[in-house]
Amino acid sequence: MMNQADKTILALEIVDKRETGLKSGVMEAKGFCRAMEAVKEAGITLKEVVTDANLQIS
């Protein structure tokens, strides 16, 4: 996850395909959820989230 205003990286998660039953579509959603948790735990308040319209994330 990146702050669009100043381009700082807020969270970076690496997900192995084996963690998601070898389904790459599920892999992106799992990484997104992990990144959201990391941002929340860091106490960062989000105003908006923009994605590439991945169906698993919506």
For each residue, the residues with C-beta under 8 A, 3 or more apart:
1: 9 10 11 12 35 36 39
2: 7 8 9 10
3: 6 7 8 9 10
4: 7 50
5:
6: 3
7: 2 3 4
8: 2 3
9: 1 2 3 12
10: 1 2 3 35 38 39 42 44
11: 1 34 35 36 38 39 42
12: 1 9 35
13: 31 34 35 38
14: 31
15: 19 20 27 28 30 31 34
16: 19
17: 20 22 23 24 27
18: 22
19: 15 16 27 30
20: 15 17 23 24 26 27 30
21: 26
22: 17 18
23: 17 20 26 27
24: 17 20 27 28
25: 28 29 54 55 56
26: 20 21 23 29 30 56
27: 15 17 19 20 23 24 30 31
28: 15 24 25 31 32 54 56 57
29: 25 26 32 33 54 56 57
30: 15 19 20 26 27 33 34
31: 13 14 15 27 28 34 35
32: 28 29 35 36 51 54 57
33: 29 30 36 37
34: 11 13 15 30 31 37 38
35: 1 10 11 12 13 31 32 38 39
36: 1 11 32 33 39 40
37: 33 34 40 41
38: 10 11 13 34 35 41 42
39: 1 10 11 35 36 42 44 46
40: 36 37 43 44
41: 37 38
42: 10 11 38 39
43: 40
44: 10 39 40
45:
46: 39 49
47:
48:
49: 46
50: 4
51: 32 54 57 58
52:
53: 58
54: 25 28 29 32 51 57 58
55: 25 58
56: 25 26 28 29
57: 28 29 32 51 54
58: 51 53 54 55
